[in-house]
Amino acid sequence: MDGTLDVDEIWKSLGTWGRYQRGQIFLCLLAGIPTAFHLLGFAFIAYRPPFQCQETTVKDIIPHRELHENNTYRFVYNKCSIDVYSNETDANSTLITSTDCVSGYKHDLHHDASIATEWDLFCEGGELAELTQTMVILGQGIGAVLFPSLSDRFGRKPVHIFCHIAVFSIMLGSAWAPNPVVFIALRFILGIIIPGNGLSIAIMGLETLPVNSRYLWVIIDQLCWTTGCILVTPIAYIFRNMSWRAMQIAFAAASSYSVIEYWFMEESLRWLLANGKKKRAERIIRMAAKMNGKDYESVIAAASTKAQEMKTFLKSNDNGTGDSPTSKEENMVDSNNEGKDVLGETTPEKYNALTIFKHKRILFNSLILWYAWTTVSLVYYAMYLGSTSLSGNGYINFFLMALVEYPATFTQWYAIKRFGRRKSCLIFHGVAGVSLAVSTVCQLYTEDVAALVPVSLVFNYVGKYAITAAFSTIYLLTPELYPTNLRNSGLGLASTCSRVGGMLAPFATSVASAVAWLPGTIYSVMCLLTVYLTSFLPETSGHELPTTLSELELWYKANTGDRKKAKESVES
């Protein structure tokens, strides 16, 4: 197996949905379900129920009770304080003192139902509950910088396997955390590790399909993630009368298969070819051909022929067949010379995250992507974490928030096929922005007009539906805007920026309790601004994944700004 090979032609010759590809994609998808448990199960593990100060006595509040033997006292129990008055009636009563909840807190859950109830994370310690999730997001920001670069350098498989086993170990260990400090520290480490697990597997799945089927990976991946989100509710409900530690163990158990995953998962073929790993790539192609009932030599011949045709075409362009820079760039795009990996004497190009900052066009597109990721992360996680505090049953609200992701996924599938990646982003962000604005306005008048309560909830769910589709679409678009050896780093930096929104999301409920209309207004404005900014990005539908930076820059020039093609391809 010598010379240049067209990776997409390999997958097509093997059969896009052959037995080998189905098996590898299944393993990739399987990782999405426990990831939902690890990130969103926290909504129940750290649930803080409605509460107020526990009943107490005068002796606990007023040390020198003998000085007040002839007085009667009236206690007013607030959420975080107790007011003591000198008479049992309101008339002529005098406020003697106001103190904190000296006897603890009163709520309708058992002692260890959540970390909030076990460790009394209500008033003075209440910020620790939000800080726990914030530290997870902060850790994800660090991990999203660290592990994607390692994945681009050492391969998708080793990074994923290491991180998945580490996630399982940390989740399991968290069930024995003796205090909030240890629990927060473990959650922070978990946040660092999760991107190495999730991002590497996302890229591996994307690189296992040819150009015309890539979008299906994101659709199916989103369905598996949604299934994981939905399963969080029944698991939490089953363990509602047990300790949160039992619930934590149940969530951790979903990743227990990670200890045997190494023997079933293969490395990304595209990564192996892009990095000159000839023998490993040949072994995988031979195995895939055998599993799919294809002839190995025929697969290699087809891939070599396609690559040579593209090479000849590009060489003729370089010798002067293109009359202008513009036509040359457009020919480069139309040739679909993406994903070609040269084995043998050619040295693979190496990039790192700093490469993005050295090229203005790539940096400009990256800045837009980073803002879009910040927006979708803030809105998506804030709506999930706040769902247990909405009107009605917290389990049902969380379940419905997860359930709307199914229609969102199928809508995204249709939109991507009909409109392409970029226009789909515009549509979904626009729907989310308008829906959340309407929900916020309705919420302001629910006290005066009770009928607006269900209307506000409906538009809130529509907003969640739209932001889910937007999140999944931007997840698909982002790696397609970077070359092979920069793809994971580009996705990692975008994921890192999204952590800014994710870190703020846990505090949205507290902000809403003070200024009810503020969170929804912020969400709406950010979504609508994303609509404007995303319009500057190029469309990636119908284009194979770029391999080198030079190919990417030529493609950018032919598809962005004034030199954008008059007719965009919306093929996927």
N, C-alpha and C positions, 0 to 999 in steps of 0.2 A: 504494500500500500504506500506508494510514493507519489510525490507531486501535490498539486493543489486539489482540494476536494470541496464540493459545494454541500454544506451541512444540510440545508433545506432539502436538497435533492436526495440525500441519504434517507431522511425521514419519509419523504414521499415514496421512494423506491421500497422501503421497508413496509410501507402501509401506515398511514398517519395514526390509525387507532389499532395497530397490531397488538398482539399479546404482550410483547415486551413493553411497549409504551403504556398500555393500560395498567400493567403492574407497577411501573415506576411512578406514574401519575397518581395511582391509588395511594402509594406510600407517602407521596408529597401531600396529598389532600388530607390524609389521616392526621397529619400534624396540626391542622387547623382547628380541629375540635377541642383538644386539650388546651390549646392556646387561649381559646375563648373562656374556658374554665378558670385559667390562671389569672387572666386580666379582669374579667367581669364578675367572677364569683365573689370578689371583694365587696360588691354592693350588698350582699347578704352577710358575709363574714364580719363586716364592719358596720352593719346596720345600726343606726341610732334611733330608737323608737321615740315617740312623743313622751315627754317626761316632765316631772316637777319634783320639788323637794319632798323628801320623805317626812311624814309626821314626826314631831318631836315634842319635848316637854319644856316647861319653863326652866327646870333644873339644868338642862343641857345648854340653854342660851343665857340665862341670868344666874351667874354663880352665887350671888348673895340673895337667895330666895327669901330669907327671913325678913329682909327689909320690905318685902311686898306681900306679907302674909294676908293682909286684909283686902288685897286687890284681886280682881279677876282679869284674865288675859284672853286676848283674841289673836289667833295666828292666821296670817294670810300667806299661803304657800305659792310662791312663784316658781318659774323654771329654774332659776339659779340663786334665789334668795328667799329668806323668810322675814316677813315684817311682823313685829310683835306690838300690839296695841294694849292699852291699859284697861279697856272694858270689853265685854263680850258683844256689845252692840256698837253700831257705827256712831250713834249720837254721843257727843262729848268724849269720844275716845281719843287717846293721845298716843302717838307713835313713840314707843320706848326705845326700840332698837331695830336694826335691820342687819341680818347676818347671812352667811352662806348656808349651804345645805349641810348642817352639822351631822345629820343622821343618814346622809346618803341621798339617793334618788329613788323615786317611785315611777315604775313603768309596768307595762303588761307582759314583759318577757321574763323568762327565768334567768338566773344569775349569769350563766355562761353561754347564753344564746349567741352572743357576738363579742368581739373584742371590746366594744363600747360598754356593754353591760357588765362584763367580767372585770374590766379595769377602770370602770367609772369614767369613761371618756365623754363627759357631757358638757360641763361648763368650763372650768379652768383647764381641764385636760382634753376638752373637745377638739381643739385644733390638732391633736395628735392623730385622730382618725383621718382627717383630711390630709395631714402630712404623710401618713402611711402611703396613700395612693399617689401623692405628689412625688414621693421618693422613688416609687416604681417608674413613673414617667421620666423623672430625671435620670434614673439609671438607664432607661431605654435610650435616652439621648446620647449617653456615653457609649452604650453598646452599639448603637446605630453608626457611630463613627469608627469604632474599633473593629467589629467583626466583619462588616462587608469588605473592607480592605484585605483582611485575612482570607476571606472567601475568594476574592479575586486573585490572591497570590497563591494560596495553597489548595484551592478547590472548594466546591460547594459541599461535598459530602463530609469531609472530616470536620469542618466547622459546625455543620448541622448536628452531626452525631454527638460531638463533644458537648454542645450547648443543650441539646435535648436531654441528655443524661443529667447534666448539671441542673436543669430546670426541675426535673423529677426529684432530685435529691433535695433541693432547696425547698420546694413545695412541701415535701414530706417532713423535712426538719422544722418547718414553720409551725407545724401542729403542736410542737413541744416548746414553743417560745414561752419563757417564764414571765416576761414583762413586755411592755410596749417598746422599749428601746431595742431589745433583741429582735422583736418582730419587725420593727421598721428597718433595722439593719439587713435582715434577711430579704425583706421585700425590695430593698434598694439593690442588693446583689442580683435578685431575680430579674429586676428591670434591666440590668446590664446584660444578662445572659439571653433574654428573650429575643432580641433582634438577631442574634447569631443563629437562633433556631428558625425564626420565621422568615427573615429576609433571604437567607441562603436557600431555603426550600422553595420560596416563591420564584426566585430566579431559575432554579433548577427545573421547576415545572414549566416555566415559560420557554426555556431553551430546549425542551423535549418535543416541541411541536413546530411544524413549519409555518411559514408566514400566514397562510390562509386560515389557519386554525388557532393561532396564538390567543385570540380574544376569548376562545372557549375555555382556556385555562383559568382566566380570571373569573369567568362566570361560574364554573364548577367550584373553584376555590371559594368564591363568595357563598355559594350554597352550603358548603361544608362548614364555613365559619358561622353562618346563620344557624345551622343545625346545632352547632356547639353552644351558641348564645341561647337558643330555645331550651336546650337540655339543662342549662344552668338553673332554670326555674323549678322543674320537678325534683332535681337533686336537692336544691335548697329547701324545698317544701318537705321532702322526705325526712330531712335532718332538722326540721324546725324545732322539734322538741328535744333535741340532743345538743351536746356541746358544739360550739363552732369548730372545735378541734377535730371532731368526727367528720364534719363537713369538709374541712381542709384536707383530711386524708383521702376522702372520696374524690375530690377534685384532683389531687396529686396522682391518684391511682390511674387516671386516664393516660398518663405519660409513662407508665411502667414498662410498656413494650419497647421503650427506647434502648433498653439494655441488650436487645437482640436485633435492633434495626440495622446494625452495621452489615450483617450477613445477607441482607435482602436488597439493600439500596445500592445503586451504581452511581458513579460520578457523571456529571454533565458531559455529554459527548462534545458539545460545542466548546466547552471550556478546555477539554483535553486537546482538541484540534487547534484551538487558538493559542495554546501554550506548548505545542510541539510534543505532546505526550503520545507518540505514534503507537507504541506497543499496546498501551492500555486502551486507546481508541479502537485499535484493530480487534482486540479481544471482545469489546462491547459490541462492535458491529457484527462480528461473527456470531456471538450469542444471540443478539436480536434477530439476525437473519434466520437462525435455526428455530427460535421460538415462534417467529412469524411465518415460517414456511417459505422463506425467500432464498434465492441463491446469492451467496456472498459476493462472488465475482461480478454478477450482474449489477448489484447495488453499487459496488465501487466503480464499475465502468460507467454507469449512468452519472454518478457524482463527479467523476473525473472529466467526462465529456462536457457536462454543463459548465463546470468551472473553466475549462479550456475555451469554450465558446465565449464566455464572459470576458476572459483575459484577452482574447483576440480582439473582441469588440472594443474594449477599453484602449488597447494598444493602437488600434486604427484611429481612435479619437485623439489620442495623444500625438499622433503623427500629422495632425492638421485637418482632419475631416470636420472638426467643429470650427465654424467661422468666427465665433465670438466666445468670450468667457461665459456668457449666459447660456448659449447653446451647449457648450461643453458640460456645464454643470447639470443642465437638464438631462443630457444624455447619460451622465453618471447616475442620475436618479432613475431614469427609465430602464437602465441596464439591470437594475436590481442586483448590483454587485455587492451585496451585503452578506455577511456570514460565511465568507470564503476563508478557509484556513489553510495555510501553506505549511507543509511538513518538509523535513529535510534540512536544507541549508538556510532557509529564511529564519531570522531571529524574531520571535514574537514581540510586538510592541508592548511595553509596560507603562502603565499610568498609575497615578494615585489621586487622592482627593484634591491636591493642590493643582492638578492639571486643569480643573474646571475654572480656577481663578486666573489662568493664564490666557484664556481665550474669551474675548468679549462677547461673542455671539452665544457661546455655550453658557457663560455666566449670566447673561441677560435672561435666557430661558430658564436657567436654574433658579434665579431669584423669584420668578413668577411661580414656579413649581413649589418653592419653599413656602411662599405665602399661602398658596392654595392648600398645601398639606397642613399648615398651622390652623387654617380655618376649619377644614373638615374634621381634624382631630379634636379641636375644642368643642365644636357643636355635637359631634357624634358621641363622645364620651360624657359630656355634660348632660346630654339627654338620657343616656343610659343610667348614669349614676344618680340622676335626679328623679328617675321614674318611680322609685320606691317611696318618694315623698309626695307624689301627685295625689289628687283626690281619688279615693277608692282604695281597693286592695293592692298592696305593693307587689305581691306575686303576679297578679293579673296584669298590672301595668307593665312590669318588666317583660312578661311573656308577650304582650302585644307589641312592645317596642322591638322585640326580637322578631316577632312574626311578620311585621311589615317588611322585613328584609327579603323575604321570598318574592313578593311581587316587585320589589325594587330590583332584584337581580334579573328577573325575566324582562322587566322594562328596559334595563340596561342592555341586555342581550339584543333586543329589538333595535334600540337606539343606536348602538354601535354598528350594527349591520346597515341601518338605514342612513345614519348621519355621520358616522365616523367617531373617532375618539374626542377630538377637540370640541365639536359642536355638542356632543353628548354632555361634556363637562359644563358647557355654557347653559344648556337646558336644565340640568339637574341642580346646579347652584342657584339658578334663577328661581326655580320652583321652591327650593328650600328657603331662600331669602324672603320671598313673598308670603309663603305659608307661615313662617315663624313671626313675621310682622303682623299678620292677621290674628294669629293666636295670642300674641302679646296685647294687642288692642282689646280683644274680647276679654282677656283676663282682667284688664283694668276695671271693667264694668260688671263683673260677675256678681258683686255684692248687691248691685241695684237691679240687675236682670239675671235671674237664676238660669234662664234658658241659654245663656251664653256659656255656661260651664261645659256642656258637651260639645258645643261648637269650638271652644278653645282647645279641648282635648283632641278633637278630630283634626284640626289644622296642625296641632302639635305632632300627631302621628304622621300626617302628610309631610311635615318638615323632616321627621326622622326617616321616612321612606326616601325622600329626595336626597338627603345628605348621605345616606347609605350608598345609593347609586353613584353619587358624585365621588365618594371615597374610593369605591371599587374602580371607577373609570380612571381617576387620576393615578391610581395604583398601577393600572395597565399602561397608561400613557408615559409615565415617568421613565421606566427602564428602557423604553423604546427610543428615547432621545439621547442615549449614550452608547458608545462602542463597547464591545465585549469585555475588554479588560478594565473598563471604567464603569460598567453597568451596575455592579453591586455597590460600588462607592457612590455613584450618583443617587441610587435609590436609598442608600444609607444616609447620605446628607439630607435628603428630603425628609426621611423618617426622623432624623435628629431635630430638624426644624419643627416638625409636627409636635414634638414633645413640649414645646412652649405652650401650645394650646392644651395639650393633655395635662400639663402640670396645673393649669388654671381651672380645668374642668371640675375637680372635686370641690372647689370653693364656690361654684355657681349657686348651689342651694343656699349657702349662707348669705350670699349677696342678694338673692331673690327674697329672702326673709326680711331684709332691710329695705330694698328698693325693688319691688316686684317686677317692674317693667324693664329694668336695666339689662339683665342677661339676654332676654329675647331680642331687645333692640340691637345689642352688640352682635348677636348671631346673624341677624338679618342684614345689617350693614356690611359685615365682613363677607357674607355670601354674595351679595350684589356687587361688591368691589372685585371679588374673584371672577365674576362673569366678565367684567371689563378687561381684566389683566389676561385671562386665559385666551382671549381673542387674538393675542399676539403670538401664540404658540403655533408651530407648524402641525399639520395633520400627519399622523403616522400610519393610518390605515392603508393596507396594500403595499407597504414597503418592508422588505426583509430587514432583520436586525443588523445594524452596521457593525463592522468588525474593527476598523481602524479610525483614528481621529481625523485623518485627511478625508476619508469617505464621508464622515459625519459632517464636516464643515462644508463640503461642497453641496451636500444634500440640504443643509440649513439654508445656504445662500439661495438655492433654487426654490425653496418653499416658504420663506419667511419675508415679511415686509413687502417692498415694492416689487420684488422679483418673484413673488409667489405665483405659482401656476394659475392660469385663468380657470382651469378646470381641475378641481381637487379630486383625487381618487377616494372613493368611499368603500372600496372593496376591503374586505377583511380576510 
